[in-house]
Amino acid sequence: MSAQPLGTGRLTTHVLDTARGCPAAGMVIELMRIEGLDHHLVKTVRTNDDGRVDAPLLSGSELAKGVYELVFHAGDYLRYAGDPLPDPAFLDAIPIRFGVADTNAHYHVPLLISAYSYSTYRGS
């Protein structure tokens, strides 16, 4: 097996609305890089009609080894979709913190949501 060149990895995400059985279109997602107690905003994106982001969140040399956090603004999405949420909502901003150890790997961090639950996993 030959070694891959450095920086060939990428970070992607998508969001599915499990209560409606459809992609979560229009959800705002913030990507943070975590360094100790500091959170550094890397970028803010919005999901497309397929619940995905149009391009990788990070790719190539942008994907550095370290700790990251995706903050999914689920409460805003659910309100816009017409869910009658209490005030405050049970789920609002959902942070998912994860580590990138291999900058040549594909890190796919999906979110499955409803008004009262969510799950995630490392996808492919």
Beta strands, then each sheet from edge to edge (+ up, - down):
strand 1: 10-12
strand 2: 15-17
strand 3: 22-23
strand 4: 28-35
strand 5: 38-46
strand 6: 58-59
strand 7: 66-73
strand 8: 93-100
strand 9: 106-108
strand 10: 111-114
strand 11: 117-120
sheet 1: 6+ 1- 9-
sheet 2: 3+ 2- 10- 11+
sheet 3: 5+ 4- 7+ 8-
end
